Amino acid sequence: MATNTDPAGRWSLVVPLKPLAYAKSRLRVSTGERLRPRLALAFAQDTVAAALSCPQVLDVLVVTDDVVAAGALAAMGARVVADLPGAGLNAALAHGADRVRAGRPSAPVAALNADLPALRASELSRALAFSSEFPRAFLSDADGIGTTFLSAGSGVELRPAFGGPSRLRHLASGAREVPPAGLDSVRRDVDTGEDLRVALALGVGPRTEELRDAVRLRDVTRSAGPAPTGR
């Protein structure tokens, strides 16, 4: 998939992804161990595909040490860089932002969770449009506790504080909170079986949709069909 070619004012997104052997460990209870890494990759693929289709996004940089995920996401058009061993999520995001700005110093940068399988490009576009008015901005997760998106404008340090009750940390850091109304797909990260039920009901991207029956969450109303990449 090609990325946008006009760099003026376009965002670079940084997406962190654990090695698939360890990703989405809380899903194990609901999906079983064999399906869990496949779901983690599908979530990331649908997240990256939707992000790349957003008109305000120039490119997506994935930070991961997983060889399989790196190959799959690079084939979609993402740029992939190796993680910093043992450094943690926030260090990975800062590393990704530094790599973006090593090549494009004035780039506005945003961190985006890799587990947003229902992500719609139109909703991401609205979050980016709001964020462009502030030095830093963030969007809370569906529970209003964590964070799924954090932005930093041109020349502004990202300063990620993801993990646990990160909404309050990002507020305390001076980042402006993006109004959550109408941004359900950007806020719906998936950590548990119940999260996955909600995401499936919203309508997920094609890679996650392919695994719906394997997950056996048959009490979820099937959407009219796999949500298109540029939703």
Stockholm file with secondary structure:
# STOCKHOLM 1.0

chainA/1-231         MATNTDPAGRWSLVVPLKPLAYAKSRLRVSTGERLRPRLALAFAQDTVAAALSCPQVLDVLVVTDDVVAAGALAAMGARVVADLPGAGLNAALAHGADRVRAGRPSAPVAALNADLPALRASELSRALAFSSEFPRAFLSDADGIGTTFLSAGSGVELRPAFGGPSRLRHLASGAREVPPAGLDSVRRDVDTGEDLRVALALGVGPRTEELRDAVRLRDVTRSAGPAPTGR
#=GR chainA/1-231 SS CCCCCCCTTCEEEEEECCCTTTTTGGGHHHHCTTTHHHHHHHHHHHHHHHHHTSTTEEEEEEECCCHHHHHHHHHTTCEEECCCTTCCHHHHHHHHHHHHHHHCTTCCEEEECSCCTTCCHHHHHHHHHHHTTSSEEEEECTTSSSEEEEEECTTCCCCCCCSSSHHHHHHHTTCEECCCTTCHHHHCCCCSHHHHHHHHHHCCCHHHHTTHHHHTCTTSCCCSSCCCTTC
#=GC SS_cons         CCCCCCCTTCEEEEEECCCTTTTTGGGHHHHCTTTHHHHHHHHHHHHHHHHHTSTTEEEEEEECCCHHHHHHHHHTTCEEECCCTTCCHHHHHHHHHHHHHHHCTTCCEEEECSCCTTCCHHHHHHHHHHHTTSSEEEEECTTSSSEEEEEECTTCCCCCCCSSSHHHHHHHTTCEECCCTTCHHHHCCCCSHHHHHHHHHHCCCHHHHTTHHHHTCTTSCCCSSCCCTTC
//
